[in-house]
Amino acid sequence: MSTDRPFFVTTPIYYVNDTPHLGHAYPTVAADVLARFMRLDGRRVKFLTGNDEHGQKVERSAQALGLTPLQFADRVSAAFREMDRLLDISYDDYIRTTEERHIRGVQALWQELERRGEIYLGRFAGWYCVRDEAFYDEAELIDGKAPTGAEVEWLEEENYFFRLSAWQERLLAFYEAHPDAIAPRSRRNEVISFIRAGLKDLSISRTSFSWGIPVPENPNHVIYVWLDALTNYITALGYPSTQNPEFSTFWPTALHIVGKDIVRFHAVYWPAFLMAAGLEPPCRIFAHGWWTVEGEKMSKSLGNGIPPDVLVERYGADPARYFLLRELPFGNDGDFSHRAVVGRLNGDLANDFGNLAQRVLVMINRDCGAQVPEPAAFSTADEALRNAAHGLLETVRQHVCEQAFHLALEAIWRVVADANRYVDEQAPWVLRRADETRMRTVLYTLAEVIRYLGILTQPFIPGAACKLLNQLAIPDAARRFVALDAIPLVPGTPLPKPEGIFPRFVEAKAG
Ligand code: MSP
């Protein structure tokens, strides 16, 4: 059932101290698929992404290049927007934490927390990790380093604290009442155990550097970069105004897509900040896994991060998007290898889907006067294939709503396989001489199924799907999901000349 319920999807906002790579492309592509899917399904969508530009790490990286932090942030932020362009990302809003609208909102949230007695001034003494921008307990350190392997430094400062400890029971009650608020299940269990183990008050300001949002009324302090960054999800909706149409439409419908490394910030600190300020926690947080590249951990020193331009130049935006979401379940870790991408590109895309479309469109062009053919009575085999296509939306929607992208694609490709089997069994090239009426019915059935496949693959491979739908002369208004059953192909519609949608990847010969 289609619905116009609002849908707010976010990516993490990316630190500007690193240039974009595969690990950033991943959550962004996933969020884009969700946004496109929901729009096509008739829902009101807001898709937010952006950059996290404050903090000691950014300050240090800028210094190393002899730039001001803002000059540095401008440069890297532009590279992230270029990633979005290359990968066909359809965000509705791009937020940078250095923007005035954000700074105003963060300071307002701070004041609200202060007004409600959730913040107090104290003294912090403990371990801080600049790379993770996180505080660690002595007991959490492994061989004197953060659990992530990054260096820690001892910090003693006057800090403001947030009364996180007071929110322990209310967080547990919230997650008890909302079993789907954190996914996958393993992450939910991890968060719940962390909360049950006891929450300590959280230091939320720093005095030893200045690249951040000043604490209102005490500008010697800057606001902790995670309190600053997390708030982007509501400053982009116009917070502190909570009455404006954006905020009242989209909060708290949020689905935050995050990596497994930043679940604690999103599933513990963020809902606690919100509840403490009298706001509702986000609807859902989905934590995806991490990619290695050719079996190696991605790292700056190995330089194996695969920048988006390389990814897109080598494989194309659609194949890259398809691979990222098809290869593994969204919550799992996996390996990105050239061999695996080429396997999917040449197998699933070029051979299975591309060839199916090409074979059918070429025959229609040549043997049906380049027009949608007129079908006669449908056989049981025709009906079976059409029914498989008709049932797809429900299945795909269910998987997409659970962020099980690989299952959604698997379901679509099962129909691709059914259609390929059907072409071979029906052999329209034989019917061309034996029974033209039957040939037209078979080709119409196939064109209809290809229409379904083209419409349903739009969120995943928007460029190729659009090319395919153009070849079936489907107007924009008939590309939404409501049109699947409502607006079938009209016999007699002239069709343009067919073109392949997925070229095979051919390895360049050495020498
Ligand atoms: N700025 C914070 C997020 C603040 S959100 C309010 C941050 N930024 S980040 O740029 O370091 O990381 C952004 C995301 O990239 C994280 O969710 C992280 O999981 C993801 N990835 C970075 N490397 C990755 C892989 N190798 N594989 C998959 N995702 C990875 O954290």
Boltz pocket constraint, residues with backbone or C-beta under 6 A from the ligand:
constraints:
  - pocket:
      binder: B
      contacts: [[A, 11], [A, 12], [A, 13], [A, 14], [A, 15], [A, 22], [A, 23], [A, 24], [A, 26], [A, 27], [A, 52], [A, 226], [A, 229], [A, 230], [A, 231], [A, 232], [A, 257], [A, 258], [A, 259], [A, 260], [A, 261], [A, 262], [A, 288], [A, 289], [A, 290], [A, 291], [A, 292], [A, 298]]
      max_distance: 6.0
